[in-house]
Amino acid sequence: MNKLICLLVMVAVLSCSKRNKSYDLTEEELNSKIGKEMVLPLLPTAKLKEKFKIVSYINGDCYSCVEELKLWEKLIQETEISEEFDVDYVFYVFSSDFEFLKKNYDFFSKDKIIVMCDKDKEFFFRNSLSVNKLLHSFLLDDKNKILLVGNPVLSKSVKSLYLKLLSGDI
């Protein structure tokens, strides 16, 4: 039984790592996203209170992707400590079993975080997201215009840019 569980975990990890391998995106393609308005389906705007939004798409069927939420928690705690960061966090999560995620990850019950179940991948398709998960996170202004593209929990340089923009240093 233990061998079967280990085998299943290995298959899941390997399938996620292959699916999320790095894909090259040209600077032109990346810059073409900046300034575009992002579509945020099903988002209850009454929950949004801040000047900026960090929006990220998470594949909830990928174990390593869900585990990255722990890294997001650290970033959220870091920005909550300082009053200079006016930012809401919105996560669109695709999962074949969203209820399982809600029950087993306390991340989904945090006050500062808005988690949207995106079972039809509407957010992914309406915003023409890349298959590269490093490009599934966005810093948006109050009009949902893209200011930055990149994952601040997986790249120190991207995180630095996010924090500089949020604090008004850029």
C-alpha positions as CSV (number, residue, x, y, z in Angstrom):
1,M,0.0,0.0,0.0
2,N,2.8,2.4,0.9
3,K,4.6,1.7,-2.3
4,L,1.4,2.5,-4.3
5,I,1.0,5.8,-2.5
6,C,4.7,6.7,-3.1
7,L,4.3,5.8,-6.8
8,L,1.2,8.0,-7.1
9,V,2.9,10.9,-5.5
10,M,6.0,10.5,-7.8
11,V,3.7,10.4,-10.9
12,A,1.9,13.6,-9.7
13,V,5.1,15.5,-9.0
14,L,6.6,14.5,-12.3
15,S,3.5,15.3,-14.3
16,C,3.4,18.8,-12.7
17,S,7.0,19.4,-13.3
18,K,6.7,18.5,-16.9
19,R,3.6,20.6,-17.3
20,N,5.2,23.6,-15.7
21,K,8.6,23.6,-17.4
22,S,10.0,26.9,-18.3
23,Y,8.9,28.3,-21.7
24,D,10.7,31.2,-23.4
25,L,8.6,34.3,-23.8
26,T,10.1,37.2,-25.7
27,E,10.4,40.6,-24.2
28,E,7.9,41.9,-26.8
29,E,5.3,39.3,-25.7
30,L,5.8,40.2,-22.1
31,N,5.6,43.9,-22.7
32,S,2.5,43.4,-24.8
33,K,0.6,42.4,-21.6
34,I,1.6,45.6,-19.7
35,G,-1.2,48.2,-19.6
36,K,-3.8,45.7,-20.9
37,E,-7.0,45.3,-18.8
38,M,-7.3,41.9,-17.2
39,V,-10.7,40.1,-17.0
40,L,-11.5,39.0,-13.5
41,P,-14.6,36.8,-13.9
42,L,-16.9,36.1,-10.9
43,L,-14.9,38.5,-8.7
44,P,-17.1,40.2,-6.0
45,T,-15.8,43.7,-6.3
46,A,-17.2,44.6,-2.9
47,K,-14.4,42.5,-1.3
48,L,-11.8,44.7,-3.0
49,K,-10.5,47.4,-0.7
50,E,-7.1,48.4,-1.8
51,K,-5.4,50.4,-4.5
52,F,-3.6,47.4,-6.1
53,K,-4.4,43.8,-6.7
54,I,-2.0,40.9,-7.0
55,V,-3.8,38.3,-9.1
56,S,-2.5,34.8,-9.6
57,Y,-3.8,31.6,-11.3
58,I,-3.1,28.4,-9.5
59,N,-3.5,24.8,-10.9
60,G,-5.1,23.1,-7.9
61,D,-4.6,19.7,-9.4
62,C,-0.8,20.1,-9.3
63,Y,0.6,19.3,-5.8
64,S,3.7,21.4,-6.2
65,C,1.6,24.4,-7.4
66,V,-0.7,24.1,-4.4
67,E,2.3,23.9,-2.1
68,E,3.6,27.2,-3.5
69,L,0.7,28.8,-1.6
70,K,2.8,28.6,1.5
71,L,5.3,31.0,-0.2
72,W,2.4,33.3,-1.0
73,E,1.5,33.3,2.7
74,K,4.9,34.6,3.6
75,L,4.6,37.4,1.0
76,I,1.2,38.3,2.2
77,Q,2.4,38.5,5.9
78,E,5.3,40.6,4.8
79,T,3.0,43.2,3.0
80,E,0.4,43.1,5.8
81,I,3.0,44.2,8.4
82,S,3.6,47.5,6.5
83,E,0.9,50.0,6.0
84,E,2.5,51.3,2.9
85,F,1.2,48.4,0.8
86,D,-2.4,48.8,-0.4
87,V,-2.9,45.5,-2.0
88,D,-5.6,42.8,-2.3
89,Y,-4.7,39.2,-3.1
90,V,-6.9,37.3,-5.6
91,F,-6.3,33.7,-6.5
92,Y,-8.1,31.9,-9.3
93,V,-7.8,28.2,-8.6
94,F,-8.6,25.5,-11.1
95,S,-9.2,22.2,-9.5
96,S,-11.2,19.1,-10.2
97,D,-11.8,18.9,-6.4
98,F,-12.0,22.5,-5.0
99,E,-13.8,21.3,-1.9
100,F,-10.8,19.1,-1.0
101,L,-8.5,22.0,-1.2
102,K,-10.7,24.2,1.0
103,K,-10.9,21.4,3.6
104,N,-7.2,20.6,3.6
105,Y,-5.4,23.9,3.2
106,D,-6.1,26.7,5.7
107,F,-4.8,29.2,3.1
108,F,-8.3,29.2,1.6
109,S,-9.8,30.6,4.8
110,K,-7.6,33.7,5.2
111,D,-9.3,37.1,5.5
112,K,-6.9,39.0,3.3
113,I,-7.1,36.5,0.4
114,I,-9.9,36.2,-2.1
115,V,-10.0,32.7,-3.7
116,M,-12.1,32.1,-6.7
117,C,-12.9,28.6,-7.9
118,D,-12.3,28.5,-11.6
119,K,-13.4,25.0,-12.6
120,D,-13.9,26.0,-16.3
121,K,-10.5,27.8,-16.5
122,E,-12.4,31.0,-17.5
123,F,-9.7,33.3,-16.0
124,F,-7.0,31.4,-17.9
125,F,-8.7,31.5,-21.3
126,R,-10.2,34.9,-21.1
127,N,-6.8,36.4,-20.3
128,S,-4.9,34.3,-22.8
129,L,-2.4,33.1,-20.2
130,S,0.8,31.5,-21.1
131,V,1.4,27.8,-20.2
132,N,4.4,29.1,-18.3
133,K,3.3,29.2,-14.6
134,L,5.9,31.9,-13.9
135,L,3.6,34.2,-16.0
136,H,0.4,33.4,-14.1
137,S,0.8,36.3,-11.6
138,F,0.0,39.9,-12.2
139,L,0.1,43.2,-10.3
140,L,-2.9,45.3,-11.3
141,D,-4.0,48.8,-10.6
142,D,-7.5,49.8,-9.4
143,K,-8.8,49.7,-13.0
144,N,-7.4,46.1,-13.5
145,K,-4.7,47.2,-15.9
146,I,-1.5,45.1,-15.8
147,L,1.4,46.8,-14.2
148,L,3.7,43.8,-13.8
149,V,3.8,40.2,-14.9
150,G,5.7,37.5,-13.1
151,N,5.6,35.4,-9.9
152,P,7.0,37.3,-6.9
153,V,7.2,34.2,-4.8
154,L,9.4,32.3,-7.3
155,S,11.7,35.2,-8.3
156,K,13.5,37.5,-6.0
157,S,13.9,40.1,-8.8
158,V,10.2,40.1,-9.6
159,K,9.3,40.3,-5.9
160,S,11.6,43.4,-5.6
161,L,9.8,45.0,-8.5
162,Y,6.4,44.3,-7.0
163,L,7.4,45.7,-3.6
164,K,9.0,48.9,-5.2
165,L,5.9,49.5,-7.2
166,L,3.5,48.9,-4.3
167,S,5.5,51.3,-2.1
168,G,5.7,54.0,-4.7
169,D,9.4,53.7,-5.2
170,I,9.0,53.3,-9.0
